[in-house]
């Protein structure tokens, strides 16, 4: 792998140098946050022995938390951040969809099941809500599905219903720009999902009494032209360090996933477009993995530059994470895991900042009653790439 990457990197940098022209682009990455921690649900689903009552309680509690996190309101706030910044390209992670269906054979009753006030606010499509709030200023250029579960039976206040869950990453492109998603199917480098790829490096499929659960994760890329210059921008969301307390650590899976993004980015590049990778890599620069590079090092040791490190101002850039409920008064961001990497060795950072990390950015009322729009701050950068 290292020899292949080194060879590809040499060709890529030669192509970039030959082009010999500066280019400016404004990019942004934002983990939208589903509104709750899914660990209790995953732990209950994979418990041995399986306890259906514990699992149901975990599902209902999670839906209540998501509803309390006011997802539609938060989507509007996140869209407002995008609109105010007006970046050319936005990488979104955790753009979730929660839907509810009536249980087969059970009549729909107002205020019951899917319509129960305790959970009905959880059922929403974060990506659809964001796009609608942007009012045509951005288009979804592509998406990839990381998790999809079509039928989770649950009972809320004695009434049964069916839950559907989908977790997606997406790329938004500002309207008016020429853009197209990169089709990886002809080169068979990955398992295709919508316009992107699911990783071949992934946790084993979990066998549960409810059926198999596959946590895929993945990446996608778009080619976009800004002011006459072409770019290829990848967006990814790597696996967490630990999925649940009763499951093995997944740090080495993170490394494999980062390596897949790297190899695909370099292996499919034509040397002409400017190349960037954005996303939530679930790993901080100071992380260590015994005997292996970290996801951050996979990129920075193979030609990519962490744009945040090129800022003239001293700032830790902590982008994760607020409390699960998003109700904490002051920001609790404690680590930097949301990244913008560029293949250009010395990008000029014209403007780079966190968005959504101050109390004034909270939903209204912005004081104690407001919520953080996400548990992550967005990272936005205006870059000049030579």
C-alpha positions as CSV (number, residue, x, y, z in Angstrom):
1,X,0.0,0.0,0.0
2,X,2.8,2.5,1.0
3,X,4.7,1.9,-2.3
4,X,1.5,2.4,-4.4
5,X,0.5,5.6,-2.5
6,X,4.1,7.0,-2.9
7,X,4.0,6.4,-6.6
8,X,0.6,7.9,-7.0
9,X,1.6,10.9,-4.8
10,X,4.7,11.6,-6.9
11,X,2.6,11.7,-10.1
12,X,0.0,13.8,-8.4
13,X,2.4,16.5,-7.2
14,X,4.1,16.6,-10.5
15,X,0.8,17.3,-12.2
16,X,-0.1,19.9,-9.7
17,X,3.2,21.7,-10.1
18,X,2.9,21.6,-13.9
19,X,-0.5,23.3,-13.8
20,X,1.2,26.4,-12.2
21,X,-1.8,28.5,-11.4
22,X,-3.3,29.7,-8.2
23,X,-7.0,29.0,-7.3
24,X,-9.3,30.1,-4.6
25,X,-12.1,28.1,-3.1
26,X,-14.3,28.3,0.0
27,X,-15.1,24.9,1.5
28,X,-16.9,23.8,4.7
29,X,-17.4,20.6,6.6
30,X,-20.3,20.0,9.1
31,X,-21.4,17.0,11.1
32,X,-25.1,17.7,11.5
33,X,-25.6,15.3,14.5
34,X,-28.7,13.1,14.7
35,X,-29.7,14.4,18.1
36,X,-28.8,11.5,20.5
37,X,-26.1,8.9,21.2
38,X,-27.1,5.6,19.6
39,X,-24.8,3.6,21.9
40,X,-27.6,2.4,24.2
41,X,-29.6,1.1,21.2
42,X,-26.6,-0.7,19.7
43,X,-25.5,-2.1,23.1
44,X,-29.1,-3.5,23.7
45,X,-29.4,-4.8,20.2
46,X,-26.1,-6.8,20.4
47,X,-26.5,-7.9,24.1
48,X,-26.2,-11.6,24.9
49,X,-28.7,-12.5,26.0
50,X,-31.0,-10.1,24.2
51,X,-33.6,-8.5,26.3
52,X,-36.5,-7.1,24.2
53,X,-37.7,-4.9,27.0
54,X,-34.3,-3.2,27.5
55,X,-34.0,-2.8,23.7
56,X,-37.4,-1.2,23.4
57,X,-36.7,1.2,26.3
58,X,-33.4,2.2,24.6
59,X,-35.2,2.9,21.3
60,X,-38.0,5.0,22.9
61,X,-35.5,6.9,25.1
62,X,-33.4,7.7,22.0
63,X,-36.4,8.9,20.0
64,X,-37.4,11.1,22.9
65,X,-33.9,12.6,23.0
66,X,-33.9,13.2,19.3
67,X,-37.3,14.9,19.5
68,X,-36.1,17.1,22.4
69,X,-33.1,18.1,20.3
70,X,-35.6,19.8,17.9
71,X,-34.1,18.5,14.6
72,X,-36.1,20.7,12.2
73,X,-35.1,23.9,14.1
74,X,-31.5,22.8,14.2
75,X,-31.5,22.1,10.4
76,X,-32.7,25.6,9.8
77,X,-29.9,27.0,12.0
78,X,-27.3,24.9,10.2
79,X,-28.6,26.0,6.9
80,X,-28.4,29.6,8.1
81,X,-24.7,29.2,8.9
82,X,-24.1,27.8,5.4
83,X,-26.1,30.6,3.8
84,X,-24.2,33.3,5.8
85,X,-20.8,31.9,4.9
86,X,-21.8,31.0,1.3
87,X,-19.1,28.4,0.7
88,X,-18.7,26.9,-2.7
89,X,-18.8,23.3,-1.4
90,X,-20.1,21.8,1.9
91,X,-19.4,18.3,3.1
92,X,-22.2,17.1,5.4
93,X,-21.9,14.1,7.7
94,X,-24.6,12.5,9.8
95,X,-27.5,13.8,7.7
96,X,-29.9,11.4,9.2
97,X,-33.5,10.3,8.4
98,X,-35.8,8.9,11.0
99,X,-39.2,7.7,9.7
100,X,-42.1,6.0,11.4
101,X,-44.6,3.6,9.9
102,X,-47.8,2.2,11.4
103,X,-47.4,-1.4,12.7
104,X,-49.0,-3.8,10.3
105,X,-52.5,-4.7,11.3
106,X,-52.7,-1.9,13.9
107,X,-55.0,1.0,13.2
108,X,-53.6,4.5,13.2
109,X,-54.9,6.5,16.2
110,X,-54.2,10.3,16.7
111,X,-51.7,10.8,19.4
112,X,-50.6,7.1,19.4
113,X,-47.6,5.3,17.9
114,X,-45.9,7.4,15.3
115,X,-48.0,10.4,16.4
116,X,-47.2,10.1,20.1
117,X,-46.1,13.5,21.3
118,X,-43.2,11.9,23.2
119,X,-41.5,10.8,19.9
120,X,-43.1,12.3,16.9
121,X,-40.7,15.2,16.8
122,X,-37.9,12.7,16.1
123,X,-39.2,11.7,12.7
124,X,-37.5,14.0,10.1
125,X,-35.1,14.0,7.2
126,X,-32.1,16.2,8.2
127,X,-30.8,16.4,4.6
128,X,-34.1,17.3,3.1
129,X,-34.8,19.9,5.9
130,X,-31.4,21.5,5.3
131,X,-31.8,21.7,1.5
132,X,-35.3,23.2,1.9
133,X,-34.1,25.8,4.4
134,X,-31.4,26.8,1.9
135,X,-34.2,27.7,-0.6
136,X,-32.4,26.7,-3.8
137,X,-29.1,28.3,-2.9
138,X,-27.4,24.9,-2.8
139,X,-28.0,21.5,-4.4
140,X,-27.2,18.0,-3.2
141,X,-24.5,16.9,-5.6
142,X,-24.3,13.4,-4.2
143,X,-24.8,11.3,-1.1
144,X,-23.7,8.0,0.4
145,X,-25.6,5.9,3.0
146,X,-23.7,4.7,6.0
147,X,-26.4,2.9,7.9
148,X,-29.9,1.8,6.8
149,X,-32.4,-0.1,9.0
150,X,-35.8,-0.5,7.5
151,X,-37.9,-2.1,10.2
152,X,-37.3,-1.7,13.9
153,X,-40.4,-2.6,15.8
154,X,-41.0,-0.6,19.0
155,X,-43.8,0.2,21.5
156,X,-44.4,3.7,22.9
157,X,-46.9,4.1,25.7
158,X,-48.4,0.7,24.9
159,X,-48.8,1.3,21.1
160,X,-46.7,-0.4,18.5
161,X,-45.0,1.2,15.5
162,X,-42.1,0.6,13.1
163,X,-39.0,2.8,13.0
164,X,-36.8,3.3,9.9
165,X,-33.3,4.8,10.2
166,X,-30.8,6.0,7.6
167,X,-27.5,7.8,8.2
168,X,-26.0,9.6,5.1
169,X,-23.1,11.8,4.2
170,X,-23.7,14.3,1.4
171,X,-22.0,17.1,-0.6
172,X,-23.8,20.4,-1.2
173,X,-22.6,22.6,-4.1
174,X,-23.6,26.3,-4.4
175,X,-26.2,26.8,-7.1
176,X,-24.7,28.1,-10.4
177,X,-21.5,26.2,-10.1
178,X,-20.8,23.3,-12.6
179,X,-20.5,20.1,-10.6
180,X,-20.9,16.4,-11.0
181,X,-20.4,13.4,-8.6
182,X,-17.5,11.1,-9.3
183,X,-18.6,7.7,-10.5
184,X,-16.4,5.0,-9.0
185,X,-18.4,2.1,-10.4
186,X,-16.4,1.7,-13.6
187,X,-13.1,1.2,-11.7
188,X,-14.7,-1.2,-9.1
189,X,-12.7,0.2,-6.2
190,X,-15.5,0.0,-3.7
191,X,-19.0,-1.1,-2.9
192,X,-21.2,1.5,-4.5
193,X,-23.8,3.4,-2.4
194,X,-25.9,6.0,-4.2
195,X,-23.2,8.4,-5.6
196,X,-20.5,7.3,-3.2
197,X,-18.8,4.3,-1.8
198,X,-19.1,2.2,1.3
199,X,-15.9,1.1,2.9
200,X,-14.6,-2.5,2.5
201,X,-13.0,-2.0,5.9
202,X,-15.9,-2.1,8.3
203,X,-17.1,-3.7,11.5
204,X,-18.6,-7.2,11.1
205,X,-22.3,-7.3,10.5
206,X,-24.1,-7.6,13.8
207,X,-26.5,-10.5,14.1
208,X,-29.5,-9.6,16.3
209,X,-32.9,-11.0,17.0
210,X,-34.2,-8.1,14.9
211,X,-32.1,-9.1,11.9
212,X,-28.6,-8.1,10.7
213,X,-27.3,-4.6,11.4
214,X,-24.5,-3.3,9.1
215,X,-22.7,-0.1,10.0
216,X,-21.1,0.8,6.7
217,X,-19.7,4.3,6.6
218,X,-18.1,5.6,3.4
219,X,-17.1,8.5,1.2
220,X,-18.1,10.3,-2.0
221,X,-16.5,12.9,-4.2
222,X,-17.6,15.7,-6.6
223,X,-15.8,17.5,-9.4
224,X,-16.6,21.2,-9.3
225,X,-15.4,24.2,-11.2
226,X,-15.0,27.5,-9.3
227,X,-13.8,30.6,-11.2
228,X,-12.5,28.5,-14.0
229,X,-10.5,26.1,-11.8
230,X,-11.5,22.5,-11.4
231,X,-11.5,20.7,-8.0
232,X,-12.2,17.2,-6.8
233,X,-13.5,17.2,-3.3
234,X,-13.9,14.1,-1.1
235,X,-16.2,14.0,1.9
236,X,-16.0,11.2,4.5
237,X,-17.1,10.1,8.0
238,X,-14.8,7.5,9.5
239,X,-15.9,5.0,12.1
240,X,-15.9,6.0,15.8
241,X,-13.1,4.8,18.0
242,X,-15.5,2.6,19.9
243,X,-19.0,1.6,18.8
244,X,-20.3,0.4,22.2
245,X,-18.8,-0.7,25.5
246,X,-19.6,-4.4,24.8
247,X,-17.9,-4.3,21.3
248,X,-14.2,-4.3,20.3
249,X,-12.4,-1.1,19.6
250,X,-12.5,0.1,16.0
251,X,-9.3,2.3,15.8
252,X,-7.6,0.0,13.3
253,X,-10.8,0.0,11.2
254,X,-10.5,3.8,11.1
255,X,-7.0,3.4,9.7
256,X,-8.2,1.1,7.0
257,X,-11.0,3.4,6.1
258,X,-8.7,6.4,5.9
259,X,-6.4,4.4,3.7
260,X,-9.3,3.6,1.3
261,X,-10.1,7.3,1.0
262,X,-6.4,8.1,0.4
263,X,-5.9,5.4,-2.2
264,X,-9.1,6.2,-4.1
265,X,-8.4,10.0,-4.0
266,X,-4.9,9.6,-5.4
267,X,-5.7,6.6,-7.7
268,X,-8.5,8.3,-9.5
269,X,-7.1,11.8,-9.8
270,X,-6.0,13.2,-13.1
271,X,-3.3,15.5,-11.7
272,X,-5.1,18.6,-13.1
273,X,-7.9,19.2,-10.6
274,X,-7.1,20.6,-7.1
275,X,-7.7,17.8,-4.6
276,X,-9.2,18.2,-1.2
277,X,-10.6,15.8,1.5
278,X,-13.0,17.1,4.1
279,X,-15.0,15.4,6.8
280,X,-15.3,14.0,10.3
281,X,-12.4,11.5,10.8
282,X,-13.2,10.7,14.4
283,X,-9.5,11.0,15.3
284,X,-7.6,14.0,16.6
285,X,-4.0,15.0,15.5
286,X,-2.6,13.9,18.9
287,X,-4.1,10.5,18.9
288,X,-1.9,7.4,18.8
289,X,-2.4,3.8,17.7
290,X,0.3,1.3,18.7
291,X,2.0,-0.1,15.6
292,X,-0.1,1.9,13.1
293,X,-0.6,5.4,11.8
294,X,-3.7,7.2,12.9
295,X,-6.3,8.4,10.4
296,X,-4.8,11.9,10.6
297,X,-1.3,10.6,9.9
298,X,-2.6,8.5,6.9
299,X,-3.3,11.8,5.2
300,X,-0.6,14.0,6.5
301,X,2.2,11.5,5.9
302,X,1.1,11.0,2.3
303,X,1.1,14.5,0.8
304,X,-2.0,16.1,2.3
305,X,-1.8,19.2,4.4
306,X,-4.0,19.9,7.3
307,X,-5.3,23.4,6.3
308,X,-6.0,24.4,9.9
309,X,-2.2,24.1,10.7
310,X,-1.6,26.8,8.0
311,X,-3.7,29.4,9.7
312,X,-1.7,32.5,10.8
313,X,-3.7,32.7,14.0
314,X,-3.1,30.5,17.0
315,X,-6.3,28.5,17.7
316,X,-6.8,24.9,18.8
317,X,-9.7,24.6,16.5
318,X,-11.7,22.3,18.8
319,X,-14.7,21.1,16.8
320,X,-16.2,18.3,18.9
321,X,-18.4,17.9,21.0
322,X,-21.2,19.5,22.8
323,X,-23.3,17.6,25.3
324,X,-25.6,14.9,23.9
325,X,-28.7,17.0,24.7
326,X,-27.1,20.2,23.2
327,X,-28.4,22.1,26.2
328,X,-25.0,23.0,27.8
329,X,-24.8,26.7,28.4
330,X,-21.2,27.2,27.4
331,X,-19.4,25.4,24.7
332,X,-17.8,22.1,25.7
333,X,-15.9,21.4,22.5
334,X,-12.8,19.5,23.5
335,X,-11.1,17.9,20.4
336,X,-10.3,18.6,16.7
337,X,-11.6,15.8,14.5
338,X,-13.3,17.7,11.7
339,X,-10.8,18.3,8.9
340,X,-10.0,20.0,5.7
341,X,-7.0,18.4,3.9
342,X,-5.5,19.6,0.7
343,X,-2.9,18.0,-1.5
344,X,-1.3,21.3,-2.0
345,X,1.8,21.4,0.2
346,X,1.6,25.0,1.2
347,X,-2.0,26.3,0.8
348,X,-2.6,29.9,1.6
349,X,-5.3,30.2,4.2
350,X,-7.2,33.4,3.4
351,X,-9.8,32.8,6.0
352,X,-10.5,29.7,8.2
353,X,-12.7,29.5,11.2
354,X,-15.1,27.4,13.3
355,X,-18.8,28.2,12.9
356,X,-21.5,27.4,15.4
357,X,-19.2,27.4,18.4
358,X,-20.3,30.5,20.3
359,X,-23.3,31.0,22.5
360,X,-24.7,33.5,20.0
361,X,-24.9,30.7,17.4
362,X,-27.4,28.7,19.5
363,X,-31.0,28.4,18.4
364,X,-33.3,31.0,19.7
365,X,-33.6,32.0,22.5
366,X,-29.8,31.8,22.4
367,X,-29.4,31.7,26.2
368,X,-30.4,28.8,28.4
369,X,-33.4,27.9,26.3
370,X,-31.4,27.6,23.1
371,X,-29.7,24.6,21.6
372,X,-26.4,24.2,19.9
373,X,-27.2,23.5,16.2
374,X,-25.0,20.4,16.3
375,X,-22.7,18.7,18.7
376,X,-19.9,19.6,16.2
377,X,-18.8,23.0,15.1
378,X,-18.5,23.5,11.4
379,X,-15.0,24.1,9.9
380,X,-14.9,26.6,7.0
381,X,-11.9,27.6,4.9
382,X,-11.2,30.0,2.1
383,X,-8.0,28.7,0.5
384,X,-5.7,29.7,-2.3
385,X,-4.1,26.6,-3.8
386,X,-1.0,27.0,-6.0
